[in-house]
Amino acid sequence: MAYATFRSIGAYVPKKILTNEDLATMVDTSDDWITKRTGIKERHIAAKEEFTSDMGVKAAELALLRSGLAKEEIDMVVCATISPDYFCMPSTATVISAKLGLKNVTAFDISAACTGFIYALSIAKAFIESGMKKNVLIIGAEKLSAITDYSDRGTCILFGDGAGSAVISATDNKAEAIIDVHTGADGEYADLLMTPNGGSGSAHDALEQESSSCFMQMKGNETFKVAVRTLTKDVVEILEENGIQSDAIKHFIPHQANYRIIKAVGDALKMKEEQVVLTVAKYGNTSGASIPMAINDIYESGRLQKGELMLLDAFGGGLTWGSALIPFSPK
């Protein structure tokens, strides 16, 4: 039987940094106000000519290099993004594939907001374990600055740009296998976090009258409450179903949306401080890129070692959520 294993990680962040002090010159806010409410100190912003696919390519190239695979061995590319290069088509995954020089591969985007990387992971796992694919490149890439309203202090303080990528491969060694992936959604909460216009659900005249509705909009307090409740419940379930205690988790890697959410969930799960991975202060919320960027951070700092167990946990617009139990299994 073929199992799916997490072989490698890579990430990329743009050079430009937007600090809290910078934002204070743009909207009515301050470093103290942002830090206390979110834990964010700065975020990276892509250059005008730098697209989501460009960032995805750089993260993917690093993940490929670290995997030890030739690019010709990749047979599927999945990109999780809510800020694609183009509206509807072509998918950002196909653009990334072309820029990487990958030919005749399955390539498509998924839209699951901040849970996108976990959704992509579940798809890769299913394709590999069914025998349909052997090496899948999954990417979370976002240019959220392109869909952020920088006159709205409730959202512009949160979001940044970046990309993360992983190679998921087939293995016959069960000890290396991804243990479990959970995903879920509830569309009844869709209005808590959304971009209202720009699709077939909104008339073109409304789009022209209210251009700000093409930007992300969020009901912060309501989202916070649902996020903490949902994330905690999902993690409890995946641990119980797999007979794993929280102290067996070496790295708890939640979506980096807001420090208060991360702390509330970590406390509810009785996670120790050294178990919880935090990158929100320097990257902000990068949606589908958040988790792989955080994994890359602990990998490059030497904190992530072969065989160590990671617990991923995310929540995003849709509303969507997901969790995953993964041993790090580089070649």
C-alpha positions in Angstrom: 0.0 0.0 0.0 1.2 3.5 -0.8 1.2 6.1 2.0 1.6 9.8 1.7 4.6 11.5 3.4 5.7 15.1 4.0 9.1 15.2 2.3 10.2 18.9 2.2 9.3 22.5 2.9 10.1 25.8 1.4 8.9 29.4 1.7 9.4 32.9 0.3 8.6 36.4 1.6 8.8 39.7 -0.3 11.5 42.2 0.6 9.3 45.1 1.5 8.2 45.3 5.2 5.1 47.2 6.3 5.4 48.0 10.1 2.8 49.0 12.5 4.4 52.5 12.6 3.9 52.7 8.8 0.2 51.8 9.1 -0.2 54.5 11.8 0.5 57.1 9.1 -2.2 55.6 6.9 -5.1 54.9 9.3 -6.1 55.8 12.8 -4.1 53.2 14.7 -0.8 52.7 16.6 1.8 50.1 17.2 0.5 49.6 20.8 -3.1 49.1 19.6 -2.2 46.6 16.9 0.2 44.6 19.0 -2.2 44.3 22.0 -5.1 43.1 19.7 -3.2 40.9 17.2 0.4 40.3 18.2 1.5 41.5 14.8 4.4 43.9 14.5 5.1 43.8 10.8 4.1 42.1 7.5 5.8 41.7 4.1 4.3 43.3 1.0 4.9 42.1 -2.6 6.2 44.6 -5.2 3.7 45.9 -7.7 5.1 43.7 -10.5 5.4 40.6 -8.2 2.5 38.2 -8.6 1.1 35.4 -6.4 2.6 32.9 -8.9 6.0 34.5 -8.6 6.1 34.0 -4.9 4.7 30.5 -5.3 7.4 29.6 -7.7 10.2 30.7 -5.3 8.7 28.7 -2.5 8.2 25.7 -4.7 11.8 25.8 -6.1 13.1 25.6 -2.5 10.8 22.8 -1.6 11.8 20.9 -4.7 15.5 21.4 -4.0 15.2 20.1 -0.5 13.1 17.1 -1.6 15.9 15.7 -3.7 13.5 15.1 -6.6 14.0 16.2 -10.1 11.2 18.5 -11.3 10.2 15.9 -13.9 9.1 13.6 -11.0 6.4 16.0 -9.9 3.0 14.8 -11.3 0.6 17.2 -9.7 0.6 20.9 -8.5 -2.1 22.2 -6.2 -2.1 25.9 -5.2 -4.2 27.2 -2.3 -4.9 30.9 -2.8 -7.6 33.6 -2.5 -5.5 36.1 -4.3 -4.8 34.4 -7.7 -3.0 36.0 -10.6 -6.2 36.0 -12.6 -9.9 36.0 -11.9 -11.2 32.5 -12.7 -8.6 31.4 -15.3 -5.9 30.4 -15.8 -5.4 29.0 -12.4 -2.3 30.2 -10.5 -1.2 26.5 -10.3 -1.0 26.3 -14.1 1.0 29.5 -14.2 3.4 28.2 -11.5 3.8 24.9 -13.3 4.7 26.8 -16.5 7.2 29.0 -14.7 8.8 25.9 -13.1 9.0 24.2 -16.5 6.7 21.4 -15.5 5.0 19.7 -18.5 1.9 17.5 -18.7 1.1 17.7 -14.9 -2.3 18.0 -13.3 -2.5 21.5 -11.9 -5.3 23.4 -10.2 -6.2 25.9 -7.5 -8.3 25.5 -4.5 -10.1 28.2 -2.5 -10.4 27.5 1.2 -8.9 30.8 2.5 -6.7 30.3 5.5 -7.4 26.6 5.6 -6.2 26.2 2.0 -2.9 24.5 2.7 -4.5 21.8 4.9 -7.1 21.3 2.2 -4.3 20.9 -0.4 -2.6 18.5 1.9 -5.7 16.3 2.1 -6.0 16.3 -1.7 -2.4 15.3 -2.1 -2.8 12.5 0.4 -5.9 11.2 -1.3 -4.3 11.2 -4.8 -1.2 9.5 -3.6 -2.9 6.8 -1.4 -5.3 6.0 -4.3 -2.2 5.4 -6.5 -3.1 8.1 -9.0 0.0 10.3 -8.2 3.4 9.8 -6.7 4.9 13.3 -6.0 2.6 16.3 -5.4 3.7 19.8 -5.0 1.4 21.8 -2.8 1.6 25.5 -2.5 0.0 28.2 -0.4 0.6 31.6 -2.0 -1.0 34.9 -1.3 -0.7 38.5 -2.4 -3.3 39.7 0.1 -2.1 43.3 -0.3 -4.0 43.3 -3.6 -7.3 42.6 -2.0 -6.8 44.6 1.2 -8.5 48.0 1.8 -5.8 50.2 3.4 -8.4 52.7 4.6 -10.1 50.0 6.8 -8.1 49.7 10.0 -9.9 46.6 11.1 -8.4 44.5 8.2 -5.4 46.3 6.8 -3.4 45.7 10.0 -3.8 42.0 9.7 -2.7 40.8 6.3 0.6 40.3 4.5 2.0 38.5 1.5 4.1 35.4 1.0 4.2 31.8 -0.1 5.0 28.3 1.3 5.3 25.0 -0.4 5.8 21.3 0.4 6.4 18.1 -1.5 4.2 15.2 -0.6 5.4 11.9 -1.9 4.5 8.2 -1.9 6.2 5.9 0.5 5.8 2.2 1.6 7.1 3.1 5.0 4.0 3.6 7.3 6.2 5.2 10.0 6.7 8.1 7.6 3.1 8.5 6.6 0.8 11.4 7.2 -1.3 10.2 10.1 -4.6 12.0 9.5 -6.1 15.1 7.9 -9.4 16.7 8.9 -11.3 19.3 6.9 -14.7 20.9 7.3 -16.8 23.9 6.3 -20.0 25.7 7.3 -21.2 28.2 4.7 -23.8 29.6 7.0 -21.0 31.7 8.5 -19.9 33.0 5.1 -20.6 36.6 5.8 -18.1 36.8 8.7 -15.1 36.9 6.3 -15.6 37.5 2.6 -15.0 39.6 -0.5 -18.6 40.5 -1.3 -18.3 41.5 -5.0 -16.4 40.5 -8.1 -18.1 37.2 -8.8 -21.3 36.1 -10.5 -23.2 36.7 -7.3 -22.9 40.4 -7.7 -24.1 42.7 -10.5 -21.4 44.6 -12.4 -23.1 48.0 -11.7 -22.8 47.3 -7.9 -19.2 46.5 -8.4 -18.6 49.8 -10.1 -20.5 51.7 -7.4 -18.6 50.2 -4.5 -15.1 49.2 -5.4 -14.2 48.6 -1.8 -16.4 45.5 -1.8 -13.7 43.8 -3.9 -11.6 43.9 -0.8 -11.7 41.5 2.2 -14.3 42.4 4.8 -14.4 40.8 8.2 -16.7 40.8 11.3 -13.8 40.6 13.8 -15.5 39.8 17.1 -17.8 37.2 15.7 -15.0 35.5 13.7 -12.8 35.4 16.9 -15.4 33.5 18.9 -16.2 31.0 16.2 -12.5 30.4 15.4 -11.5 29.6 19.0 -14.4 27.2 19.5 -14.0 25.5 16.1 -10.2 25.1 16.2 -10.2 23.7 19.7 -13.0 21.2 18.9 -11.3 20.0 15.7 -7.9 19.5 17.4 -9.4 17.6 20.3 -11.2 15.3 17.8 -8.2 14.5 15.6 -6.0 13.7 18.7 -8.7 11.5 20.2 -9.4 9.7 17.0 -5.8 8.8 16.6 -5.1 8.0 20.3 -2.5 10.8 20.6 -1.9 12.9 23.7 -1.2 16.6 23.3 2.2 16.2 25.0 3.3 13.9 22.1 3.1 16.9 19.7 6.5 18.4 19.2 5.3 21.3 17.1 1.8 22.7 17.2 1.5 24.9 14.1 -1.7 26.9 14.0 -2.7 29.3 11.3 -1.0 32.6 12.1 -4.0 34.9 12.2 -4.0 36.5 15.6 -1.9 35.9 18.7 -5.0 36.0 20.9 -6.7 33.2 18.9 -3.5 31.1 19.0 -3.1 31.6 22.7 -6.7 30.8 23.5 -6.6 27.6 21.5 -3.2 26.6 22.9 -4.4 27.2 26.4 -7.6 25.2 25.9 -5.5 22.3 24.6 -3.0 22.6 27.4 -0.1 23.1 25.0 3.2 24.2 26.5 4.8 27.4 25.2 7.7 25.5 23.6 5.2 23.4 21.6 3.5 26.4 19.9 5.0 27.8 16.8 4.5 31.6 16.4 5.4 33.7 13.3 2.4 36.1 13.4 4.5 38.9 14.7 6.7 39.2 11.7 4.5 38.0 8.9 0.9 38.8 10.0 -1.9 36.7 8.4 -0.8 35.3 5.1 -3.9 33.1 4.7 -3.1 29.9 2.8 0.6 30.6 3.0 0.6 31.0 6.8 1.2 27.4 7.9 3.9 26.4 5.4 5.7 29.6 6.1 5.7 28.8 9.8 6.9 25.2 9.1 9.7 26.6 7.0 10.7 29.0 9.8 11.2 26.2 12.3 13.0 24.1 9.7 15.4 26.8 8.8 16.1 27.6 12.5 16.9 24.0 13.1 13.9 23.4 15.4 12.2 20.9 13.1 14.0 17.5 12.9 13.3 14.3 11.0 10.6 12.2 12.6 9.1 14.9 14.8 5.3 15.1 15.0 3.6 18.3 13.8 0.0 19.2 14.5 -1.4 21.7 12.0 -4.6 23.7 12.7 -6.4 26.3 10.6 -9.6 28.3 10.2 -10.6 30.6 7.4 -13.3 32.3 5.4 -16.0 30.0 4.1 -16.1 29.3 6.9 -13.5 26.4 6.6 -11.4 24.6 9.0 -8.9 21.8 9.1 -6.2 20.0 11.1 -3.5 17.5 10.3 -1.1 15.1 12.2 2.2 14.8 10.3 5.6 13.4 11.0 8.4 15.3 9.3 10.0 12.8 6.9 12.7 14.3 4.7 14.9 11.9 2.6 
